[in-house]
């Protein structure tokens, strides 16, 4: 466990990874703590990029009218 992360935050992160991204609990629990943090950071960056691209596509569609 990452010591700067509360139990509640750790469980919420695990839940989100399992429910929204289909990671298995055993895969999550077998990660080295820093490894989990790196993968979660990669995932956050990916999701932010996807959100930005969706916003840009929506703006382009709105400007097409």
PQR file with spaces between the fields and no chain letter, atoms N, CA, C, O and H, PARSE charges and radii, in Angstrom:
ATOM       1  N    UNK     1       0.843   -1.187    0.000 -0.4000 1.5000
ATOM       2  CA   UNK     1       0.000    0.000    0.000 -0.0000 2.0000
ATOM       3  C    UNK     1       0.880    1.240    0.000  0.5500 1.7000
ATOM       4  O    UNK     1       1.938    1.265    0.629 -0.5500 1.4000
ATOM       5  N    UNK     2       0.445    2.240   -0.693 -0.4000 1.5000
ATOM       6  CA   UNK     2       1.147    3.508   -0.659 -0.0000 2.0000
ATOM       7  C    UNK     2       0.822    4.182    0.662  0.5500 1.7000
ATOM       8  O    UNK     2      -0.349    4.395    0.976 -0.5500 1.4000
ATOM       9  H    UNK     2      -0.415    2.219   -1.204  0.4000 1.0000
ATOM      10  N    UNK     3       1.821    4.513    1.422 -0.4000 1.5000
ATOM      11  CA   UNK     3       1.583    5.013    2.769 -0.0000 2.0000
ATOM      12  C    UNK     3       0.986    6.402    2.801  0.5500 1.7000
ATOM      13  O    UNK     3       0.427    6.802    3.822 -0.5500 1.4000
ATOM      14  H    UNK     3       2.772    4.340    1.167  0.4000 1.0000
ATOM      15  N    UNK     4       1.086    7.149    1.716 -0.4000 1.5000
ATOM      16  CA   UNK     4       0.484    8.482    1.693 -0.0000 2.0000
ATOM      17  C    UNK     4      -0.960    8.420    1.200  0.5500 1.7000
ATOM      18  O    UNK     4      -1.608    9.456    1.044 -0.5500 1.4000
ATOM      19  H    UNK     4       1.540    6.824    0.887  0.4000 1.0000
ATOM      20  N    UNK     5      -1.467    7.210    0.953 -0.4000 1.5000
ATOM      21  CA   UNK     5      -2.830    7.034    0.492 -0.0000 2.0000
ATOM      22  C    UNK     5      -3.661    6.384    1.597  0.5500 1.7000
ATOM      23  O    UNK     5      -3.226    5.409    2.211 -0.5500 1.4000
ATOM      24  H    UNK     5      -0.941    6.369    1.079  0.4000 1.0000
ATOM      25  N    UNK     6      -4.846    6.917    1.847 -0.4000 1.5000
ATOM      26  CA   UNK     6      -5.703    6.339    2.872 -0.0000 2.0000
ATOM      27  C    UNK     6      -6.288    5.024    2.378  0.5500 1.7000
ATOM      28  O    UNK     6      -6.324    4.760    1.176 -0.5500 1.4000
ATOM      29  H    UNK     6      -5.199    7.709    1.348  0.4000 1.0000
ATOM      30  N    UNK     7      -6.739    4.215    3.303 -0.4000 1.5000
ATOM      31  CA   UNK     7      -7.377    2.942    2.961 -0.0000 2.0000
ATOM      32  C    UNK     7      -8.594    3.202    2.075  0.5500 1.7000
ATOM      33  O    UNK     7      -8.807    2.506    1.082 -0.5500 1.4000
ATOM      34  H    UNK     7      -6.710    4.429    4.280  0.4000 1.0000
ATOM      35  N    UNK     8      -9.379    4.195    2.435 -0.4000 1.5000
ATOM      36  CA   UNK     8     -10.575    4.526    1.670 -0.0000 2.0000
ATOM      37  C    UNK     8     -10.226    4.876    0.225  0.5500 1.7000
ATOM      38  O    UNK     8     -10.885    4.407   -0.704 -0.5500 1.4000
ATOM      39  H    UNK     8      -9.206    4.761    3.242  0.4000 1.0000
ATOM      40  N    UNK     9      -9.209    5.683    0.036 -0.4000 1.5000
ATOM      41  CA   UNK     9      -8.799    6.073   -1.316 -0.0000 2.0000
ATOM      42  C    UNK     9      -8.260    4.873   -2.085  0.5500 1.7000
ATOM      43  O    UNK     9      -8.517    4.739   -3.281 -0.5500 1.4000
ATOM      44  H    UNK     9      -8.674    6.063    0.790  0.4000 1.0000
ATOM      45  N    UNK    10      -7.517    4.004   -1.414 -0.4000 1.5000
ATOM      46  CA   UNK    10      -6.982    2.813   -2.064 -0.0000 2.0000
ATOM      47  C    UNK    10      -8.115    1.903   -2.532  0.5500 1.7000
ATOM      48  O    UNK    10      -8.086    1.400   -3.655 -0.5500 1.4000
ATOM      49  H    UNK    10      -7.308    4.114   -0.442  0.4000 1.0000
ATOM      50  N    UNK    11      -9.109    1.694   -1.676 -0.4000 1.5000
ATOM      51  CA   UNK    11     -10.235    0.835   -2.037 -0.0000 2.0000
ATOM      52  C    UNK    11     -11.062    1.450   -3.162  0.5500 1.7000
ATOM      53  O    UNK    11     -11.530    0.740   -4.053 -0.5500 1.4000
ATOM      54  H    UNK    11      -9.132    2.103   -0.763  0.4000 1.0000
ATOM      55  N    UNK    12     -11.240    2.753   -3.122 -0.4000 1.5000
ATOM      56  CA   UNK    12     -11.984    3.428   -4.187 -0.0000 2.0000
ATOM      57  C    UNK    12     -11.249    3.313   -5.524  0.5500 1.7000
ATOM      58  O    UNK    12     -11.871    3.096   -6.564 -0.5500 1.4000
ATOM      59  H    UNK    12     -10.860    3.330   -2.398  0.4000 1.0000
ATOM      60  N    UNK    13      -9.934    3.459   -5.489 -0.4000 1.5000
ATOM      61  CA   UNK    13      -9.135    3.303   -6.707 -0.0000 2.0000
ATOM      62  C    UNK    13      -9.244    1.880   -7.237  0.5500 1.7000
ATOM      63  O    UNK    13      -9.452    1.671   -8.432 -0.5500 1.4000
ATOM      64  H    UNK    13      -9.429    3.636   -4.644  0.4000 1.0000
ATOM      65  N    UNK    14      -9.102    0.899   -6.342 -0.4000 1.5000
ATOM      66  CA   UNK    14      -9.218   -0.496   -6.760 -0.0000 2.0000
ATOM      67  C    UNK    14     -10.587   -0.769   -7.369  0.5500 1.7000
ATOM      68  O    UNK    14     -10.691   -1.434   -8.399 -0.5500 1.4000
ATOM      69  H    UNK    14      -8.933    1.069   -5.371  0.4000 1.0000
ATOM      70  N    UNK    15     -11.631   -0.259   -6.733 -0.4000 1.5000
ATOM      71  CA   UNK    15     -12.989   -0.442   -7.231 -0.0000 2.0000
ATOM      72  C    UNK    15     -13.136    0.152   -8.631  0.5500 1.7000
ATOM      73  O    UNK    15     -13.686   -0.486   -9.528 -0.5500 1.4000
ATOM      74  H    UNK    15     -11.547    0.281   -5.896  0.4000 1.0000
ATOM      75  N    UNK    16     -12.646    1.366   -8.809 -0.4000 1.5000
ATOM      76  CA   UNK    16     -12.739    2.021  -10.118 -0.0000 2.0000
ATOM      77  C    UNK    16     -11.976    1.248  -11.186  0.5500 1.7000
ATOM      78  O    UNK    16     -12.463    1.082  -12.304 -0.5500 1.4000
ATOM      79  H    UNK    16     -12.199    1.885   -8.080  0.4000 1.0000
ATOM      80  N    UNK    17     -10.790    0.780  -10.847 -0.4000 1.5000
ATOM      81  CA   UNK    17     -10.006    0.010  -11.814 -0.0000 2.0000
ATOM      82  C    UNK    17     -10.721   -1.281  -12.197  0.5500 1.7000
ATOM      83  O    UNK    17     -10.683   -1.692  -13.357 -0.5500 1.4000
ATOM      84  H    UNK    17     -10.394    0.915   -9.938  0.4000 1.0000
ATOM      85  N    UNK    18     -11.363   -1.915  -11.237 -0.4000 1.5000
ATOM      86  CA   UNK    18     -12.073   -3.167  -11.519 -0.0000 2.0000
ATOM      87  C    UNK    18     -13.368   -2.918  -12.293  0.5500 1.7000
ATOM      88  O    UNK    18     -13.642   -3.619  -13.267 -0.5500 1.4000
ATOM      89  H    UNK    18     -11.393   -1.581  -10.295  0.4000 1.0000
ATOM      90  N    UNK    19     -14.155   -1.948  -11.883 -0.4000 1.5000
ATOM      91  CA   UNK    19     -15.465   -1.729  -12.473 -0.0000 2.0000
ATOM      92  C    UNK    19     -15.421   -1.026  -13.817  0.5500 1.7000
ATOM      93  O    UNK    19     -16.154   -1.392  -14.736 -0.5500 1.4000
ATOM      94  H    UNK    19     -13.932   -1.379  -11.092  0.4000 1.0000
ATOM      95  N    UNK    20     -14.569   -0.023  -13.935 -0.4000 1.5000
ATOM      96  CA   UNK    20     -14.568    0.804  -15.137 -0.0000 2.0000
ATOM      97  C    UNK    20     -13.524    0.396  -16.168  0.5500 1.7000
ATOM      98  O    UNK    20     -13.664    0.693  -17.355 -0.5500 1.4000
ATOM      99  H    UNK    20     -13.974    0.273  -13.188  0.4000 1.0000
ATOM     100  N    UNK    21     -12.476   -0.288  -15.711 -0.4000 1.5000
ATOM     101  CA   UNK    21     -11.371   -0.605  -16.618 -0.0000 2.0000
ATOM     102  C    UNK    21     -11.065   -2.092  -16.686  0.5500 1.7000
ATOM     103  O    UNK    21     -10.120   -2.509  -17.356 -0.5500 1.4000
ATOM     104  H    UNK    21     -12.363   -0.530  -14.747  0.4000 1.0000
ATOM     105  N    UNK    22     -11.880   -2.902  -15.981 -0.4000 1.5000
ATOM     106  CA   UNK    22     -11.829   -4.369  -16.054 -0.0000 2.0000
ATOM     107  C    UNK    22     -10.498   -4.974  -15.619  0.5500 1.7000
ATOM     108  O    UNK    22     -10.100   -6.024  -16.125 -0.5500 1.4000
ATOM     109  H    UNK    22     -12.648   -2.563  -15.437  0.4000 1.0000
ATOM     110  N    UNK    23      -9.801   -4.316  -14.679 -0.4000 1.5000
ATOM     111  CA   UNK    23      -8.607   -4.920  -14.102 -0.0000 2.0000
ATOM     112  C    UNK    23      -9.066   -5.910  -13.047  0.5500 1.7000
ATOM     113  O    UNK    23     -10.096   -5.695  -12.407 -0.5500 1.4000
ATOM     114  H    UNK    23     -10.124   -3.464  -14.268  0.4000 1.0000
ATOM     115  N    UNK    24      -8.326   -6.983  -12.856 -0.4000 1.5000
ATOM     116  CA   UNK    24      -8.694   -7.937  -11.813 -0.0000 2.0000
ATOM     117  C    UNK    24      -8.080   -7.500  -10.481  0.5500 1.7000
ATOM     118  O    UNK    24      -7.024   -6.868  -10.438 -0.5500 1.4000
ATOM     119  H    UNK    24      -7.490   -7.157  -13.376  0.4000 1.0000
ATOM     120  N    UNK    25      -8.769   -7.852   -9.408 -0.4000 1.5000
ATOM     121  CA   UNK    25      -8.267   -7.494   -8.078 -0.0000 2.0000
ATOM     122  C    UNK    25      -6.924   -8.164   -7.815  0.5500 1.7000
ATOM     123  O    UNK    25      -6.043   -7.561   -7.202 -0.5500 1.4000
ATOM     124  H    UNK    25      -9.627   -8.364   -9.443  0.4000 1.0000
ATOM     125  N    UNK    26      -6.761   -9.389   -8.265 -0.4000 1.5000
ATOM     126  CA   UNK    26      -5.477  -10.070   -8.037 -0.0000 2.0000
ATOM     127  C    UNK    26      -4.348   -9.355   -8.775  0.5500 1.7000
ATOM     128  O    UNK    26      -3.246   -9.237   -8.238 -0.5500 1.4000
ATOM     129  H    UNK    26      -7.476   -9.879   -8.763  0.4000 1.0000
ATOM     130  N    UNK    27      -4.597   -8.878   -9.994 -0.4000 1.5000
ATOM     131  CA   UNK    27      -3.563   -8.117  -10.711 -0.0000 2.0000
ATOM     132  C    UNK    27      -3.208   -6.837   -9.960  0.5500 1.7000
ATOM     133  O    UNK    27      -2.035   -6.481   -9.846 -0.5500 1.4000
ATOM     134  H    UNK    27      -5.492   -8.975  -10.430  0.4000 1.0000
ATOM     135  N    UNK    28      -4.220   -6.154   -9.453 -0.4000 1.5000
ATOM     136  CA   UNK    28      -3.994   -4.907   -8.717 -0.0000 2.0000
ATOM     137  C    UNK    28      -3.210   -5.174   -7.441  0.5500 1.7000
ATOM     138  O    UNK    28      -2.249   -4.468   -7.135 -0.5500 1.4000
ATOM     139  H    UNK    28      -5.173   -6.443   -9.545  0.4000 1.0000
ATOM     140  N    UNK    29      -3.620   -6.193   -6.702 -0.4000 1.5000
ATOM     141  CA   UNK    29      -2.986   -6.490   -5.418 -0.0000 2.0000
ATOM     142  C    UNK    29      -1.563   -7.022   -5.561  0.5500 1.7000
ATOM     143  O    UNK    29      -0.764   -6.906   -4.632 -0.5500 1.4000
ATOM     144  H    UNK    29      -4.400   -6.767   -6.951  0.4000 1.0000
ATOM     145  N    UNK    30      -1.240   -7.604   -6.714 -0.4000 1.5000
ATOM     146  CA   UNK    30       0.101   -8.146   -6.901 -0.0000 2.0000
ATOM     147  C    UNK    30       1.092   -7.133   -7.470  0.5500 1.7000
ATOM     148  O    UNK    30       2.261   -7.454   -7.686 -0.5500 1.4000
ATOM     149  H    UNK    30      -1.889   -7.698   -7.469  0.4000 1.0000
ATOM     150  N    UNK    31       0.624   -5.922   -7.709 -0.4000 1.5000
ATOM     151  CA   UNK    31       1.538   -4.885   -8.187 -0.0000 2.0000
ATOM     152  C    UNK    31       2.390   -4.369   -7.038  0.5500 1.7000
ATOM     153  O    UNK    31       1.961   -4.323   -5.885 -0.5500 1.4000
ATOM     154  H    UNK    31      -0.325   -5.662   -7.534  0.4000 1.0000
ATOM     155  N    UNK    32       3.591   -3.989   -7.386 -0.4000 1.5000
ATOM     156  CA   UNK    32       4.442   -3.279   -6.438 -0.0000 2.0000
ATOM     157  C    UNK    32       3.790   -1.906   -6.244  0.5500 1.7000
ATOM     158  O    UNK    32       3.291   -1.337   -7.215 -0.5500 1.4000
ATOM     159  H    UNK    32       3.940   -4.026   -8.322  0.4000 1.0000
ATOM     160  N    UNK    33       3.777   -1.355   -5.022 -0.4000 1.5000
ATOM     161  CA   UNK    33       3.056   -0.087   -4.800 -0.0000 2.0000
ATOM     162  C    UNK    33       3.394    1.013   -5.807  0.5500 1.7000
ATOM     163  O    UNK    33       2.489    1.675   -6.315 -0.5500 1.4000
ATOM     164  H    UNK    33       4.182   -1.818   -4.234  0.4000 1.0000
ATOM     165  N    UNK    34       4.670    1.221   -6.104 -0.4000 1.5000
ATOM     166  CA   UNK    34       5.013    2.281   -7.055 -0.0000 2.0000
ATOM     167  C    UNK    34       4.539    1.924   -8.459  0.5500 1.7000
ATOM     168  O    UNK    34       4.224    2.814   -9.249 -0.5500 1.4000
ATOM     169  H    UNK    34       5.405    0.683   -5.692  0.4000 1.0000
ATOM     170  N    UNK    35       4.485    0.620   -8.781 -0.4000 1.5000
ATOM     171  CA   UNK    35       4.026    0.188  -10.095 -0.0000 2.0000
ATOM     172  C    UNK    35       2.551    0.552  -10.296  0.5500 1.7000
ATOM     173  O    UNK    35       2.158    1.019  -11.365 -0.5500 1.4000
ATOM     174  H    UNK    35       4.741   -0.103   -8.139  0.4000 1.0000
ATOM     175  N    UNK    36       1.750    0.332   -9.262 -0.4000 1.5000
ATOM     176  CA   UNK    36       0.333    0.691   -9.336 -0.0000 2.0000
ATOM     177  C    UNK    36       0.182    2.188   -9.555  0.5500 1.7000
ATOM     178  O    UNK    36      -0.640    2.622  -10.362 -0.5500 1.4000
ATOM     179  H    UNK    36       2.070   -0.047   -8.394  0.4000 1.0000
ATOM     180  N    UNK    37       0.960    2.963   -8.849 -0.4000 1.5000
ATOM     181  CA   UNK    37       0.886    4.418   -8.988 -0.0000 2.0000
ATOM     182  C    UNK    37       1.252    4.847  -10.406  0.5500 1.7000
ATOM     183  O    UNK    37       0.615    5.741  -10.961 -0.5500 1.4000
ATOM     184  H    UNK    37       1.628    2.611   -8.193  0.4000 1.0000
ATOM     185  N    UNK    38       2.258    4.230  -10.992 -0.4000 1.5000
ATOM     186  CA   UNK    38       2.661    4.559  -12.364 -0.0000 2.0000
ATOM     187  C    UNK    38       1.542    4.221  -13.334  0.5500 1.7000
ATOM     188  O    UNK    38       1.210    5.039  -14.192 -0.5500 1.4000
ATOM     189  H    UNK    38       2.776    3.503  -10.541  0.4000 1.0000
ATOM     190  N    UNK    39       0.949    3.027  -13.219 -0.4000 1.5000
ATOM     191  CA   UNK    39      -0.130    2.636  -14.125 -0.0000 2.0000
ATOM     192  C    UNK    39      -1.358    3.534  -13.962  0.5500 1.7000
ATOM     193  O    UNK    39      -2.001    3.891  -14.949 -0.5500 1.4000
ATOM     194  H    UNK    39       1.219    2.362  -12.522  0.4000 1.0000
ATOM     195  N    UNK    40      -1.677    3.894  -12.742 -0.4000 1.5000
ATOM     196  CA   UNK    40      -2.817    4.787  -12.520 -0.0000 2.0000
ATOM     197  C    UNK    40      -2.532    6.151  -13.136  0.5500 1.7000
ATOM     198  O    UNK    40      -3.427    6.757  -13.725 -0.5500 1.4000
ATOM     199  H    UNK    40      -1.154    3.605  -11.940  0.4000 1.0000
ATOM     200  N    UNK    41      -1.312    6.640  -13.011 -0.4000 1.5000
ATOM     201  CA   UNK    41      -0.955    7.921  -13.638 -0.0000 2.0000
ATOM     202  C    UNK    41      -1.054    7.841  -15.156  0.5500 1.7000
ATOM     203  O    UNK    41      -1.533    8.780  -15.792 -0.5500 1.4000
ATOM     204  H    UNK    41      -0.585    6.148  -12.533  0.4000 1.0000
ATOM     205  N    UNK    42      -0.606    6.726  -15.749 -0.4000 1.5000
ATOM     206  CA   UNK    42      -0.759    6.536  -17.192 -0.0000 2.0000
ATOM     207  C    UNK    42      -2.229    6.551  -17.582  0.5500 1.7000
ATOM     208  O    UNK    42      -2.610    7.165  -18.578 -0.5500 1.4000
ATOM     209  H    UNK    42      -0.217    5.963  -15.232  0.4000 1.0000
ATOM     210  N    UNK    43      -3.050    5.874  -16.791 -0.4000 1.5000
ATOM     211  CA   UNK    43      -4.479    5.805  -17.071 -0.0000 2.0000
ATOM     212  C    UNK    43      -5.125    7.185  -16.986  0.5500 1.7000
ATOM     213  O    UNK    43      -5.953    7.533  -17.827 -0.5500 1.4000
ATOM     214  H    UNK    43      -2.741    5.375  -15.982  0.4000 1.0000
ATOM     215  N    UNK    44      -4.756    7.965  -15.985 -0.4000 1.5000
ATOM     216  CA   UNK    44      -5.304    9.317  -15.830 -0.0000 2.0000
ATOM     217  C    UNK    44      -4.932   10.173  -17.038  0.5500 1.7000
ATOM     218  O    UNK    44      -5.780   10.883  -17.579 -0.5500 1.4000
ATOM     219  H    UNK    44      -4.083    7.682  -15.301  0.4000 1.0000
ATOM     220  N    UNK    45      -3.679   10.111  -17.460 -0.4000 1.5000
ATOM     221  CA   UNK    45      -3.248   10.881  -18.634 -0.0000 2.0000
ATOM     222  C    UNK    45      -4.017   10.453  -19.883  0.5500 1.7000
ATOM     223  O    UNK    45      -4.423   11.295  -20.683 -0.5500 1.4000
ATOM     224  H    UNK    45      -2.990    9.534  -17.021  0.4000 1.0000
ATOM     225  N    UNK    46      -4.214    9.157  -20.048 -0.4000 1.5000
ATOM     226  CA   UNK    46      -4.955    8.641  -21.195 -0.0000 2.0000
ATOM     227  C    UNK    46      -6.398    9.148  -21.180  0.5500 1.7000
ATOM     228  O    UNK    46      -6.920    9.585  -22.206 -0.5500 1.4000
ATOM     229  H    UNK    46      -3.883    8.473  -19.398  0.4000 1.0000
ATOM     230  N    UNK    47      -7.036    9.086  -20.013 -0.4000 1.5000
ATOM     231  CA   UNK    47      -8.423    9.538  -19.905 -0.0000 2.0000
ATOM     232  C    UNK    47      -8.547   11.035  -20.150  0.5500 1.7000
ATOM     233  O    UNK    47      -9.508   11.484  -20.773 -0.5500 1.4000
ATOM     234  H    UNK    47      -6.612    8.731  -19.180  0.4000 1.0000
ATOM     235  N    UNK    48      -7.584   11.809  -19.665 -0.4000 1.5000
ATOM     236  CA   UNK    48      -7.597   13.254  -19.916 -0.0000 2.0000
ATOM     237  C    UNK    48      -7.452   13.542  -21.409  0.5500 1.7000
ATOM     238  O    UNK    48      -8.109   14.440  -21.936 -0.5500 1.4000
ATOM     239  H    UNK    48      -6.803   11.444  -19.158  0.4000 1.0000
ATOM     240  N    UNK    49      -6.592   12.780  -22.090 -0.4000 1.5000
ATOM     241  CA   UNK    49      -6.415   12.953  -23.539 -0.0000 2.0000
ATOM     242  C    UNK    49      -7.701   12.606  -24.268  0.5500 1.7000
ATOM     243  O    UNK    49      -8.102   13.324  -25.184 -0.5500 1.4000
ATOM     244  H    UNK    49      -6.059   12.050  -21.662  0.4000 1.0000
ATOM     245  N    UNK    50      -8.356   11.518  -23.879 -0.4000 1.5000
ATOM     246  CA   UNK    50      -9.614   11.119  -24.511 -0.0000 2.0000
ATOM     247  C    UNK    50     -10.689   12.189  -24.307  0.5500 1.7000
ATOM     248  O    UNK    50     -11.450   12.497  -25.224 -0.5500 1.4000
ATOM     249  H    UNK    50      -8.031   10.935  -23.135  0.4000 1.0000
ATOM     250  N    UNK    51     -10.744   12.750  -23.102 -0.4000 1.5000
ATOM     251  CA   UNK    51     -11.728   13.797  -22.806 -0.0000 2.0000
ATOM     252  C    UNK    51     -11.471   15.030  -23.668  0.5500 1.7000
ATOM     253  O    UNK    51     -12.404   15.602  -24.232 -0.5500 1.4000
ATOM     254  H    UNK    51     -10.126   12.500  -22.357  0.4000 1.0000
ATOM     255  N    UNK    52     -10.216   15.436  -23.771 -0.4000 1.5000
ATOM     256  CA   UNK    52      -9.856   16.599  -24.585 -0.0000 2.0000
ATOM     257  C    UNK    52     -10.225   16.371  -26.049  0.5500 1.7000
ATOM     258  O    UNK    52     -10.776   17.259  -26.700 -0.5500 1.4000
ATOM     259  H    UNK    52      -9.458   14.971  -23.313  0.4000 1.0000
ATOM     260  N    UNK    53      -9.922   15.181  -26.564 -0.4000 1.5000
ATOM     261  CA   UNK    53     -10.251   14.888  -27.955 -0.0000 2.0000
ATOM     262  C    UNK    53     -11.769   14.901  -28.175  0.5500 1.7000
ATOM     263  O    UNK    53     -12.240   15.372  -29.210 -0.5500 1.4000
ATOM     264  H    UNK    53      -9.475   14.460  -26.036  0.4000 1.0000
ATOM     265  N    UNK    54     -12.525   14.390  -27.215 -0.4000 1.5000
ATOM     266  CA   UNK    54     -13.990   14.409  -27.330 -0.0000 2.0000
ATOM     267  C    UNK    54     -14.515   15.838  -27.307  0.5500 1.7000
ATOM     268  O    UNK    54     -15.432   16.172  -28.057 -0.5500 1.4000
ATOM     269  H    UNK    54     -12.142   14.007  -26.374  0.4000 1.0000
ATOM     270  N    UNK    55     -13.940   16.689  -26.450 -0.4000 1.5000
ATOM     271  CA   UNK    55     -14.350   18.090  -26.386 -0.0000 2.0000
ATOM     272  C    UNK    55     -14.025   18.804  -27.694  0.5500 1.7000
ATOM     273  O    UNK    55     -14.829   19.596  -28.186 -0.5500 1.4000
ATOM     274  H    UNK    55     -13.195   16.418  -25.841  0.4000 1.0000
ATOM     275  N    UNK    56     -12.863   18.531  -28.253 -0.4000 1.5000
ATOM     276  CA   UNK    56     -12.473   19.158  -29.511 -0.0000 2.0000
ATOM     277  C    UNK    56     -13.384   18.699  -30.651  0.5500 1.7000
ATOM     278  O    UNK    56     -13.753   19.502  -31.508 -0.5500 1.4000
ATOM     279  H    UNK    56     -12.210   17.887  -27.853  0.4000 1.0000
ATOM     280  N    UNK    57     -13.744   17.427  -30.666 -0.4000 1.5000
ATOM     281  CA   UNK    57     -14.655   16.911  -31.697 -0.0000 2.0000
ATOM     282  C    UNK    57     -16.036   17.543  -31.554  0.5500 1.7000
ATOM     283  O    UNK    57     -16.673   17.880  -32.552 -0.5500 1.4000
ATOM     284  H    UNK    57     -13.444   16.776  -29.969  0.4000 1.0000
ATOM     285  N    UNK    58     -16.494   17.703  -30.327 -0.4000 1.5000
ATOM     286  CA   UNK    58     -17.807   18.324  -30.097 -0.0000 2.0000
ATOM     287  C    UNK    58     -17.789   19.789  -30.528  0.5500 1.7000
ATOM     288  O    UNK    58     -18.759   20.284  -31.102 -0.5500 1.4000
ATOM     289  H    UNK    58     -15.976   17.430  -29.516  0.4000 1.0000
ATOM     290  N    UNK    59     -16.685   20.480  -30.250 -0.4000 1.5000
ATOM     291  CA   UNK    59     -16.564   21.877  -30.660 -0.0000 2.0000
ATOM     292  C    UNK    59     -16.514   21.991  -32.183  0.5500 1.7000
ATOM     293  O    UNK    59     -17.094   22.909  -32.763 -0.5500 1.4000
ATOM     294  H    UNK    59     -15.897   20.079  -29.784  0.4000 1.0000
ATOM     295  N    UNK    60     -15.830   21.066  -32.815 -0.4000 1.5000
ATOM     296  CA   UNK    60     -15.765   21.079  -34.277 -0.0000 2.0000
ATOM     297  C    UNK    60     -17.140   20.822  -34.877  0.5500 1.7000
ATOM     298  O    UNK    60     -17.512   21.442  -35.873 -0.5500 1.4000
ATOM     299  H    UNK    60     -15.359   20.320  -32.344  0.4000 1.0000
ATOM     300  N    UNK    61     -17.893   19.911  -34.274 -0.4000 1.5000
ATOM     301  CA   UNK    61     -19.256   19.631  -34.753 -0.0000 2.0000
ATOM     302  C    UNK    61     -20.154   20.848  -34.558  0.5500 1.7000
ATOM     303  O    UNK    61     -20.975   21.167  -35.418 -0.5500 1.4000
ATOM     304  H    UNK    61     -17.591   19.407  -33.465  0.4000 1.0000
ATOM     305  N    UNK    62     -19.993   21.524  -33.425 -0.4000 1.5000
ATOM     306  CA   UNK    62     -20.824   22.705  -33.140 -0.0000 2.0000
ATOM     307  C    UNK    62     -20.488   23.834  -34.111  0.5500 1.7000
ATOM     308  O    UNK    62     -21.377   24.580  -34.522 -0.5500 1.4000
ATOM     309  H    UNK    62     -19.326   21.265  -32.726  0.4000 1.0000
ATOM     310  N    UNK    63     -19.224   23.966  -34.480 -0.4000 1.5000
ATOM     311  CA   UNK    63     -18.815   25.017  -35.422 -0.0000 2.0000
ATOM     312  C    UNK    63     -19.193   24.691  -36.858  0.5500 1.7000
ATOM     313  O    UNK    63     -19.211   25.577  -37.712 -0.5500 1.4000
ATOM     314  H    UNK    63     -18.502   23.360  -34.146  0.4000 1.0000
ATOM     315  N    UNK    64     -19.491   23.436  -37.127 -0.4000 1.5000
ATOM     316  CA   UNK    64     -19.848   23.041  -38.500 -0.0000 2.0000
ATOM     317  C    UNK    64     -21.210   23.568  -38.888  0.5500 1.7000
ATOM     318  O    UNK    64     -21.507   23.690  -40.076 -0.5500 1.4000
ATOM     319  H    UNK    64     -19.476   22.717  -36.432  0.4000 1.0000
ATOM     320  N    UNK    65     -22.049   23.886  -37.912 -0.4000 1.5000
ATOM     321  CA   UNK    65     -23.403   24.402  -38.206 -0.0000 2.0000
ATOM     322  C    UNK    65     -23.284   25.839  -38.482  0.5500 1.7000
ATOM     323  O    UNK    65     -24.286   26.500  -38.756 -0.5500 1.4000
ATOM     324  H    UNK    65     -21.808   23.788  -36.946  0.4000 1.0000
